[in-house]
Amino acid sequence: MGVLDRFALDGETAIVTGAARGLGKEMADALAEAGADVAIVDVDIETAEATASELEEIGVDTTAVEVDVTDEAEVEAMVETVTDRLGPIDVLINNAGIAANAPAEEMEYETWQKTLDVNLSGVFLCAKHVGRRMLERSEGRIVNIASMSAYNVNVPQPQVGYNASKAGVLMVTKSMAVEWADRGVRVNAIAPGYMRTDLVEEVLEADPEMERTWVDNTPMGRLGRPDDLRGIVVYLASEASAYTTGEIVRVDGGYTSR
């Protein structure tokens, strides 16, 4: 097998949570280009269906599934639905997440709890239920989307809940990787830096000074583009990374290397 062949995902089934737009959509598109059939999983079913229709133009099978990743019953049902529609799940990309900025002394407990529920518990629940199916087949790859915020406190935005949740994702990744390493299931994570998604663009338009601060603190001198994640997600989802598990890959323009 040639080296490029090891990146191919032909005939495989992938789930990407939070894939209706933004980074999730970009990664779903990359997996589809590599040959995978892709389930677009999101709370926004209308946008998810539109994204699934776009991916069909690549020539793969797709489906859109509405799910709240913090609801275990909905997660279990989602796994059944995707399996029925596309076949056994080979790849899970745990991308669904939220961010809420508020000074720690002012953050409402409800905001704190919701952030951890979506960003951390949602990752656990999806990995748990998809992982069970993978373990039955002794085959599967899970990629959790963490953040460089798991390693450092970013400024100027106050985001204690977000930072804590993403740090938790790192340990969930490592723990599951070690538990399942000899059972055929690999678990890794990507820790992106600041990425120019549509939502981030709206924030920066309202506060240009924030962009200058972010760029000044990034050694590469620019913010990331969503397509900067395409290569790494295909690598971790494919046989190209067959001996890689428990790894956290930072894609942050050197931000956390300062």
N, C-alpha and C positions, 0 to 999 in steps of 0.2 A: 504494500500500500504506500503510495506517495504521500509526502508530508501534507500537501494541500487536501488530499482525500480524507485525511483525518479530521478535517474541519467540517465535513459534509454532515448534514442532518436529514438526508433524504429518508422518507418513510417513518420519521419519528414524530411524536406528538409532544407539543410544548404548551404549558400554561404560562401566561404572563399576567400577574395581577396589576391593577392600576394601569391598564394598557390602553385605555381609550384615547389618551393624549400624552404629550410630554415625553419623558424618558422611557416610560413603559411602551408607548407606541413605537418609538425609535428602535427599541430592543426587539419588540415583536416583529417588526419589519426585517431586522437583520436575521433573525432566526428563520423567517419565511424565505428570505433570499438564499439561506443555506440549505433549504429544502424541507424544513419542518412544517407540519400542519400545526396551526397555532390557535389556541383558545384565548380570546380577548375577554378578560375577567375584570369587571369594574362595577361600581355602584351606579354609574351613569350609563344605563343600558342603551339609550339612544345613540350616544356618541360611540359607545363600544361597537354597536352594530354597524355604524358608518365606517369605523376603522377596520372591522372584519371584512367588509365589502371591498375596501381598498386593497387589503392583502390578497384577496381572491384573485386579483388581477395579476399577481405574481405567478399564479398557477398552482397554489397549494389549497388544501381544505382549511376552512376556518369556521369558527363559531363564536358567538358572543354570549356571555353568561353574566347575569346580574347577581352580585353577591356582596354582602357585608362581611369582610374578613374577620370581624370581631365576633360574629355569630357562629358558633361551632356547628349548629344544625345546618345553616346555610352553606358553610364550607364543605361539610360532608355531602350535601346534595349537589354542590358544584362539581365535586370530584366524580360523582356518579354520572352527572350529565355529560361532562367532557369525555369520560371513558366511553359512554354509550355512543356519542356522536363522532369521536375522532379515534378511539382506540386507547389502549394502555398508555399511561403517561410516562414519558421518558425524561422530560425536562420540566422543572418548575422554576420560574423566576419570580421571587417574592419582592415585588416592587411597590405595592400600594403603601402610601404613607401620607402624612399630613405634617404641617409645621404651624406652630402658634407662638408668636413672639410677645412676651410680656416680662417686665422685671420680676424676679423671683418673689419679692415681697408682695407683689400685687397679683400674681397669677392665681386665677381661680382653680380650686381643686378639680372641678369638673373639666377644665381645660387640660390640666396635668394628666388626669386619668384617661381622657379621650385620646390624647397624644400617645400615651403608652399602650392603650388598647389597640389602636390601629397599627402603630409602627413596630411594636414588639409582640404583643399577643397575637396580632394578625399573622405575623411571620411564623410564630410557633404553631398556630392552628393549621395553617396551610401546609407547612412542612410536616407536621404530624400526620395529617390524613393522606396527603399525597405520598409521604414517605412510607406509610404502611403498605400501600399498593406496590411501591418500588421494592420494598424489602421482600414481598412475596415472590417477586420475579428476580430478586438478586441483581437488580440493575436500575440505575437512575442517577440523575444529576440535579442538584438543587443549588440555585444561586440566589442568595439574599442580597438585597440592596441596602447597604448601610450608608455611611457618610463619613467624610473626613471629620465631621463634628463628633465622631466617636473618639477621636484622638486629641482634639484640642477645642478650646472655647473660642468660637469665632466672634468677631466684632464687626460692626457695632451693635448688631441685633441681639437682644437678650432672649435666650431660648433654652432654658434649663431643661424643660421637659423633652424637647427634641433631642438635645445632646445626650441626655440620659437614655432615651429610648434607643438611639442608634448605637450607643456603647453596649447596650444589652444585646442588640442584634449580633455583635461580634462574638459574644460568649455563647449565644444560642448556636451560631454557626460552628464554632469550635467544638462545642459539646456534642452536637449531633454528628459532626464529622468523625469524632473519635468513637462514638458509640456504634456507628454504622460502617466504619472503614472496612471491616473484614466481612461485610454482608452485601457488598456490591453497590452501595449508594454513597456517592461523593457529595459533600456539602462545602461550598465556598461562598465568598461574599465579594462584592465590589463596593468600594468606598469612594464615591465621586466627590469632587470639589464643587465649586460654584458653577452651575450649568445654565446656559441661556435658554431656558424653557420659556414658553409664552407667559406663564405666571410670573416668572422672575423678571421678564422684560417689563411687565406692568409695574412691579415694585421699583425697578430702576428708573423708569420714566418719572415716577413720583418723587424719587429721591436719588438724583444723579450722584450726590456725594458718596452714597453707599457704594456705587459701582467703582468709584475712584479708590476707595479704601480697599475693596476686594482685590482689584487689579494690582494695586501697589503691594499687597501682601502675597501675591502669586508670582513666584520666580519666572514663570514663562511669560508673564506680562499680558495675559488675556484670560477671560473667562472661558470655561469649557463649552463646547457645542454638544448637543445631544448625540450627534453622530460620533463623538469621541468614545462612546461606550459600545459601538457596534462590534468592533474587533474582539474586545475582551469578553463580551457576553457570549459570542459564538465559541471562543476558545474554551471557556469554562463549561459550556453546555455540550461540548463535543468530545470525541475521543482524543483530540489533540492534547487534552489535559488529563489523560488517563491516570497519571500518578500524582495528581494534585488534589488534596483535600484538606479542609481546615484552614485554607489560605484566605487572607483578606487582601485584595488588590486595590491599592489606592490609585485613583485616576483624578489627580487634583492639580496638575500643572506644577508640582513641586511644593505646594502650599505647606504640607505637613513635614517637609524635609528641611525647613528653615531652621 
